[in-house]
């Protein structure tokens, strides 16, 4: 049986579709039971270890993903510790590209520390490390455009090999259902590195109107996020992530293209044009 934590995310929803299509026995963690939940749903909370023990009883494998939040590291550690107590055969964890416990970016740092915790736990693992998600462009950017079609972000001239969440889910599904993935760290990217200006032009082609990237300073970006209702912790984290992308620049880690999707799944990763087309 496979326990999926984070099934409500874009990656998680696609993973559940793939696993169900493969006939896998599933259990899906949810914080609160709802009328649409199926018989494979179990109520639990990453902040309450006792509920995780109950959720993992009888489970063979676990997929772990949680949203960015101030307690994200503790939540990942709680799930890893519960997996160790349950003696699961494999934990597949969704991390982030270039995860490092020493990073100045809180997202990259927290994931790096969670990866370290997983390695030290004794739980057999696969770590999946996706780059910037394409659905930021396809789903979030259009609503952020001003009346002139300008998109503002502090990305500088960084190039990013952004990835489709469906391809990340496909890699995770293979790790959960196939052999030979234990102990592997999979860097998951799309097939090309794009700057924000290029991504905006592609978005404009899909929308049928010009879209232009406008670089802004960190303070301006943070103020705009706060005005849009983004919490301070998350706004600061996003600014830090963009600072890391700028340090990566046009040829650093964020611009590197990895062959993981093709190597693991046998299918080519989706391009941004394909993601925009649906």
C-alpha beads as a LAMMPS data file, in Angstrom:
LAMMPS data file: protein, C-alpha beads

278 atoms
277 bonds

1 atom types
1 bond types

-500.0 500.0 xlo xhi
-500.0 500.0 ylo yhi
-500.0 500.0 zlo zhi

Masses

1 110.0

Atoms # bond

1 1 1 0.000 0.000 0.000
2 1 1 1.184 3.518 -0.843
3 1 1 0.405 6.495 1.398
4 1 1 0.263 9.796 -0.497
5 1 1 0.873 12.938 1.541
6 1 1 0.242 16.080 -0.488
7 1 1 -2.379 14.606 -2.793
8 1 1 -4.148 17.950 -3.138
9 1 1 -1.198 19.618 -4.872
10 1 1 -0.814 19.700 -8.647
11 1 1 1.916 17.090 -8.443
12 1 1 -0.093 15.041 -5.956
13 1 1 -3.276 15.027 -8.018
14 1 1 -1.404 13.843 -11.081
15 1 1 0.464 11.250 -9.038
16 1 1 -2.804 9.858 -7.694
17 1 1 -4.165 9.625 -11.225
18 1 1 -1.101 7.713 -12.377
19 1 1 -1.053 5.390 -9.384
20 1 1 -4.746 4.613 -9.660
21 1 1 -4.265 3.923 -13.353
22 1 1 -1.530 1.457 -12.435
23 1 1 -3.854 -0.305 -10.000
24 1 1 -1.845 0.608 -6.897
25 1 1 -3.430 0.221 -3.454
26 1 1 -3.595 3.723 -2.032
27 1 1 -4.164 5.657 1.131
28 1 1 -4.418 9.453 0.889
29 1 1 -3.736 11.714 3.868
30 1 1 -6.103 14.625 4.358
31 1 1 -6.352 17.066 7.249
32 1 1 -10.149 16.978 7.301
33 1 1 -12.522 14.425 5.820
34 1 1 -14.971 15.827 3.286
35 1 1 -17.990 14.516 1.394
36 1 1 -15.911 14.046 -1.775
37 1 1 -13.299 11.885 -0.050
38 1 1 -13.147 8.248 -1.058
39 1 1 -12.632 5.084 0.968
40 1 1 -8.848 5.403 0.589
41 1 1 -8.760 8.680 2.563
42 1 1 -7.269 8.835 6.051
43 1 1 -7.376 11.893 8.315
44 1 1 -4.039 13.096 9.641
45 1 1 -1.913 16.172 10.227
46 1 1 1.808 16.613 9.605
47 1 1 1.925 18.672 12.782
48 1 1 0.511 15.810 14.889
49 1 1 2.848 12.785 14.829
50 1 1 0.303 10.453 16.399
51 1 1 -2.023 10.846 13.443
52 1 1 0.856 9.997 11.114
53 1 1 1.519 6.759 12.987
54 1 1 -2.086 5.724 12.397
55 1 1 -1.938 6.771 8.740
56 1 1 1.220 4.733 8.096
57 1 1 0.057 1.540 9.783
58 1 1 0.358 -1.246 7.212
59 1 1 1.852 1.059 4.580
60 1 1 4.723 -0.138 2.365
61 1 1 5.667 3.114 0.631
62 1 1 5.095 6.823 1.200
63 1 1 5.057 9.874 -1.054
64 1 1 5.745 13.072 0.880
65 1 1 5.057 16.613 -0.313
66 1 1 3.933 19.591 1.729
67 1 1 3.287 23.204 0.901
68 1 1 5.673 26.016 1.744
69 1 1 4.979 27.198 5.291
70 1 1 6.913 28.340 8.359
71 1 1 6.749 24.828 9.871
72 1 1 7.558 22.963 6.660
73 1 1 10.805 21.493 7.970
74 1 1 9.179 20.157 11.155
75 1 1 6.328 18.701 9.090
76 1 1 8.732 16.821 6.826
77 1 1 10.711 15.602 9.822
78 1 1 7.537 14.374 11.528
79 1 1 6.544 12.359 8.466
80 1 1 10.037 10.911 8.061
81 1 1 10.171 9.900 11.720
82 1 1 6.745 8.260 11.449
83 1 1 7.920 6.354 8.362
84 1 1 10.931 5.123 10.338
85 1 1 8.716 3.947 13.198
86 1 1 6.405 2.192 10.728
87 1 1 9.295 0.504 8.932
88 1 1 8.166 1.597 5.451
89 1 1 10.118 0.135 2.550
90 1 1 10.504 3.418 0.616
91 1 1 9.788 7.099 1.137
92 1 1 9.705 9.263 -1.994
93 1 1 10.103 12.905 -0.961
94 1 1 9.432 15.962 -3.086
95 1 1 12.314 18.350 -2.442
96 1 1 13.656 21.227 -4.577
97 1 1 16.482 21.581 -7.077
98 1 1 19.828 22.381 -5.397
99 1 1 18.455 21.697 -1.906
100 1 1 21.154 22.571 0.618
101 1 1 21.067 22.942 4.412
102 1 1 23.325 26.003 4.136
103 1 1 21.382 27.958 1.502
104 1 1 20.375 31.571 2.242
105 1 1 17.006 30.765 0.622
106 1 1 14.620 29.328 3.218
107 1 1 12.872 26.996 0.765
108 1 1 16.149 25.518 -0.466
109 1 1 17.564 25.419 3.070
110 1 1 14.521 23.732 4.632
111 1 1 14.420 21.118 1.893
112 1 1 18.156 20.539 2.277
113 1 1 17.737 19.938 5.997
114 1 1 14.756 17.660 5.394
115 1 1 16.820 15.679 2.878
116 1 1 19.584 15.333 5.465
117 1 1 17.062 14.152 8.038
118 1 1 15.732 11.563 5.608
119 1 1 19.199 10.237 4.797
120 1 1 19.999 9.912 8.506
121 1 1 16.674 8.261 9.373
122 1 1 17.475 4.833 7.997
123 1 1 14.337 4.900 5.855
124 1 1 15.012 3.781 2.269
125 1 1 14.385 6.849 0.129
126 1 1 14.132 8.472 -3.259
127 1 1 14.477 12.253 -3.361
128 1 1 12.802 14.063 -6.259
129 1 1 14.135 17.604 -6.748
130 1 1 12.039 19.627 -9.230
131 1 1 12.967 23.026 -10.578
132 1 1 10.588 26.022 -10.833
133 1 1 7.123 24.759 -11.831
134 1 1 5.648 25.709 -15.193
135 1 1 2.212 26.151 -13.647
136 1 1 3.523 29.358 -12.089
137 1 1 3.547 30.680 -15.658
138 1 1 0.428 28.968 -16.959
139 1 1 -1.864 29.474 -13.957
140 1 1 -0.502 32.285 -11.794
141 1 1 1.140 34.798 -14.091
142 1 1 -1.957 35.687 -16.173
143 1 1 -3.791 36.993 -13.098
144 1 1 -0.747 39.061 -12.111
145 1 1 -0.501 40.997 -15.400
146 1 1 -1.319 44.691 -15.368
147 1 1 -3.605 46.311 -17.940
148 1 1 -0.697 46.759 -20.368
149 1 1 0.287 43.089 -20.136
150 1 1 3.346 43.645 -17.970
151 1 1 4.558 40.960 -15.579
152 1 1 6.773 42.202 -12.739
153 1 1 9.306 39.967 -10.977
154 1 1 12.813 40.240 -9.443
155 1 1 14.302 37.498 -11.644
156 1 1 16.921 39.623 -13.386
157 1 1 18.304 37.764 -16.392
158 1 1 18.239 34.326 -14.733
159 1 1 17.447 31.357 -16.938
160 1 1 15.436 28.527 -15.417
161 1 1 14.816 25.004 -16.744
162 1 1 11.243 25.072 -15.430
163 1 1 9.326 21.790 -15.257
164 1 1 5.744 20.601 -15.627
165 1 1 4.263 19.120 -12.439
166 1 1 2.900 16.216 -14.494
167 1 1 6.446 15.200 -15.372
168 1 1 7.499 15.410 -11.735
169 1 1 4.559 13.177 -10.807
170 1 1 5.539 10.694 -13.516
171 1 1 9.034 10.377 -12.044
172 1 1 7.601 9.913 -8.549
173 1 1 5.135 7.298 -9.799
174 1 1 7.946 5.249 -11.350
175 1 1 9.928 5.461 -8.124
176 1 1 6.927 4.250 -6.124
177 1 1 5.957 1.394 -8.433
178 1 1 9.245 0.258 -9.979
179 1 1 12.531 -1.204 -8.835
180 1 1 15.994 0.305 -8.564
181 1 1 15.045 3.759 -7.284
182 1 1 16.049 3.449 -3.623
183 1 1 18.903 5.764 -2.671
184 1 1 18.508 7.868 -5.821
185 1 1 18.284 11.666 -5.984
186 1 1 16.472 12.793 -9.116
187 1 1 16.922 16.363 -10.363
188 1 1 13.820 17.007 -12.462
189 1 1 13.729 19.783 -15.059
190 1 1 12.093 20.665 -18.322
191 1 1 13.873 20.413 -21.674
192 1 1 15.008 24.040 -21.975
193 1 1 16.210 26.946 -19.875
194 1 1 14.149 30.101 -20.278
195 1 1 14.435 33.631 -18.982
196 1 1 11.337 35.374 -17.706
197 1 1 11.231 37.516 -20.847
198 1 1 11.050 34.406 -23.052
199 1 1 8.431 32.812 -20.806
200 1 1 6.340 35.982 -21.000
201 1 1 6.512 35.996 -24.797
202 1 1 5.319 32.390 -24.863
203 1 1 2.517 33.224 -22.448
204 1 1 1.539 36.161 -24.643
205 1 1 1.336 33.913 -27.706
206 1 1 -1.043 31.625 -25.836
207 1 1 -3.172 34.537 -24.566
208 1 1 -3.210 36.239 -27.948
209 1 1 -1.814 39.533 -26.665
210 1 1 1.620 40.906 -25.821
211 1 1 3.037 40.030 -22.415
212 1 1 6.243 41.724 -21.311
213 1 1 8.553 40.924 -18.402
214 1 1 9.546 43.922 -16.283
215 1 1 12.410 43.335 -13.804
216 1 1 11.870 44.970 -10.413
217 1 1 13.835 45.336 -7.198
218 1 1 13.285 42.885 -4.352
219 1 1 11.601 45.459 -2.120
220 1 1 9.119 46.361 -4.853
221 1 1 8.285 42.698 -5.454
222 1 1 7.831 42.038 -1.745
223 1 1 5.555 45.056 -1.319
224 1 1 3.420 43.942 -4.259
225 1 1 3.098 40.416 -2.845
226 1 1 2.061 41.749 0.543
227 1 1 -0.519 44.012 -1.103
228 1 1 -1.884 40.977 -2.960
229 1 1 -2.430 39.137 0.320
230 1 1 0.689 36.961 0.385
231 1 1 1.908 36.472 3.961
232 1 1 5.203 37.950 5.068
233 1 1 6.995 34.621 5.562
234 1 1 6.044 33.402 2.098
235 1 1 6.810 36.751 0.439
236 1 1 10.262 36.783 1.991
237 1 1 10.817 33.191 0.895
238 1 1 9.877 33.975 -2.695
239 1 1 12.210 36.982 -2.758
240 1 1 15.018 34.799 -1.392
241 1 1 14.339 32.195 -4.072
242 1 1 14.536 34.834 -6.787
243 1 1 17.792 36.056 -5.286
244 1 1 19.103 32.514 -5.636
245 1 1 17.969 32.361 -9.257
246 1 1 19.781 35.619 -9.937
247 1 1 22.941 34.203 -8.389
248 1 1 22.541 31.191 -10.693
249 1 1 22.283 33.634 -13.616
250 1 1 22.179 32.492 -17.224
251 1 1 24.231 29.311 -16.856
252 1 1 24.121 28.194 -13.212
253 1 1 22.279 25.381 -11.475
254 1 1 18.795 26.730 -12.235
255 1 1 19.537 26.803 -15.962
256 1 1 20.828 23.237 -16.174
257 1 1 18.722 20.728 -18.112
258 1 1 18.646 17.200 -16.694
259 1 1 17.555 14.102 -18.581
260 1 1 15.777 12.583 -15.582
261 1 1 12.239 12.592 -16.991
262 1 1 13.292 10.726 -20.124
263 1 1 15.666 8.419 -18.251
264 1 1 13.130 7.399 -15.597
265 1 1 9.833 7.461 -17.497
266 1 1 10.883 6.934 -21.121
267 1 1 8.937 10.053 -22.180
268 1 1 10.290 13.485 -23.063
269 1 1 9.529 16.280 -20.584
270 1 1 6.910 18.818 -21.631
271 1 1 7.989 22.170 -22.986
272 1 1 6.469 25.416 -21.712
273 1 1 4.626 25.743 -25.024
274 1 1 3.042 22.332 -24.411
275 1 1 2.154 23.244 -20.836
276 1 1 0.520 26.490 -21.994
277 1 1 -1.483 24.567 -24.582
278 1 1 -2.830 22.319 -21.837

Bonds

1 1 1 2
2 1 2 3
3 1 3 4
4 1 4 5
5 1 5 6
6 1 6 7
7 1 7 8
8 1 8 9
9 1 9 10
10 1 10 11
11 1 11 12
12 1 12 13
13 1 13 14
14 1 14 15
15 1 15 16
16 1 16 17
17 1 17 18
18 1 18 19
19 1 19 20
20 1 20 21
21 1 21 22
22 1 22 23
23 1 23 24
24 1 24 25
25 1 25 26
26 1 26 27
27 1 27 28
28 1 28 29
29 1 29 30
30 1 30 31
31 1 31 32
32 1 32 33
33 1 33 34
34 1 34 35
35 1 35 36
36 1 36 37
37 1 37 38
38 1 38 39
39 1 39 40
40 1 40 41
41 1 41 42
42 1 42 43
43 1 43 44
44 1 44 45
45 1 45 46
46 1 46 47
47 1 47 48
48 1 48 49
49 1 49 50
50 1 50 51
51 1 51 52
52 1 52 53
53 1 53 54
54 1 54 55
55 1 55 56
56 1 56 57
57 1 57 58
58 1 58 59
59 1 59 60
60 1 60 61
61 1 61 62
62 1 62 63
63 1 63 64
64 1 64 65
65 1 65 66
66 1 66 67
67 1 67 68
68 1 68 69
69 1 69 70
70 1 70 71
71 1 71 72
72 1 72 73
73 1 73 74
74 1 74 75
75 1 75 76
76 1 76 77
77 1 77 78
78 1 78 79
79 1 79 80
80 1 80 81
81 1 81 82
82 1 82 83
83 1 83 84
84 1 84 85
85 1 85 86
86 1 86 87
87 1 87 88
88 1 88 89
89 1 89 90
90 1 90 91
91 1 91 92
92 1 92 93
93 1 93 94
94 1 94 95
95 1 95 96
96 1 96 97
97 1 97 98
98 1 98 99
99 1 99 100
100 1 100 101
101 1 101 102
102 1 102 103
103 1 103 104
104 1 104 105
105 1 105 106
106 1 106 107
107 1 107 108
108 1 108 109
109 1 109 110
110 1 110 111
111 1 111 112
112 1 112 113
113 1 113 114
114 1 114 115
115 1 115 116
116 1 116 117
117 1 117 118
118 1 118 119
119 1 119 120
120 1 120 121
121 1 121 122
122 1 122 123
123 1 123 124
124 1 124 125
125 1 125 126
126 1 126 127
127 1 127 128
128 1 128 129
129 1 129 130
130 1 130 131
131 1 131 132
132 1 132 133
133 1 133 134
134 1 134 135
135 1 135 136
136 1 136 137
137 1 137 138
138 1 138 139
139 1 139 140
140 1 140 141
141 1 141 142
142 1 142 143
143 1 143 144
144 1 144 145
145 1 145 146
146 1 146 147
147 1 147 148
148 1 148 149
149 1 149 150
150 1 150 151
151 1 151 152
152 1 152 153
153 1 153 154
154 1 154 155
155 1 155 156
156 1 156 157
157 1 157 158
158 1 158 159
159 1 159 160
160 1 160 161
161 1 161 162
162 1 162 163
163 1 163 164
164 1 164 165
165 1 165 166
166 1 166 167
167 1 167 168
168 1 168 169
169 1 169 170
170 1 170 171
171 1 171 172
172 1 172 173
173 1 173 174
174 1 174 175
175 1 175 176
176 1 176 177
177 1 177 178
178 1 178 179
179 1 179 180
180 1 180 181
181 1 181 182
182 1 182 183
183 1 183 184
184 1 184 185
185 1 185 186
186 1 186 187
187 1 187 188
188 1 188 189
189 1 189 190
190 1 190 191
191 1 191 192
192 1 192 193
193 1 193 194
194 1 194 195
195 1 195 196
196 1 196 197
197 1 197 198
198 1 198 199
199 1 199 200
200 1 200 201
201 1 201 202
202 1 202 203
203 1 203 204
204 1 204 205
205 1 205 206
206 1 206 207
207 1 207 208
208 1 208 209
209 1 209 210
210 1 210 211
211 1 211 212
212 1 212 213
213 1 213 214
214 1 214 215
215 1 215 216
216 1 216 217
217 1 217 218
218 1 218 219
219 1 219 220
220 1 220 221
221 1 221 222
222 1 222 223
223 1 223 224
224 1 224 225
225 1 225 226
226 1 226 227
227 1 227 228
228 1 228 229
229 1 229 230
230 1 230 231
231 1 231 232
232 1 232 233
233 1 233 234
234 1 234 235
235 1 235 236
236 1 236 237
237 1 237 238
238 1 238 239
239 1 239 240
240 1 240 241
241 1 241 242
242 1 242 243
243 1 243 244
244 1 244 245
245 1 245 246
246 1 246 247
247 1 247 248
248 1 248 249
249 1 249 250
250 1 250 251
251 1 251 252
252 1 252 253
253 1 253 254
254 1 254 255
255 1 255 256
256 1 256 257
257 1 257 258
258 1 258 259
259 1 259 260
260 1 260 261
261 1 261 262
262 1 262 263
263 1 263 264
264 1 264 265
265 1 265 266
266 1 266 267
267 1 267 268
268 1 268 269
269 1 269 270
270 1 270 271
271 1 271 272
272 1 272 273
273 1 273 274
274 1 274 275
275 1 275 276
276 1 276 277
277 1 277 278
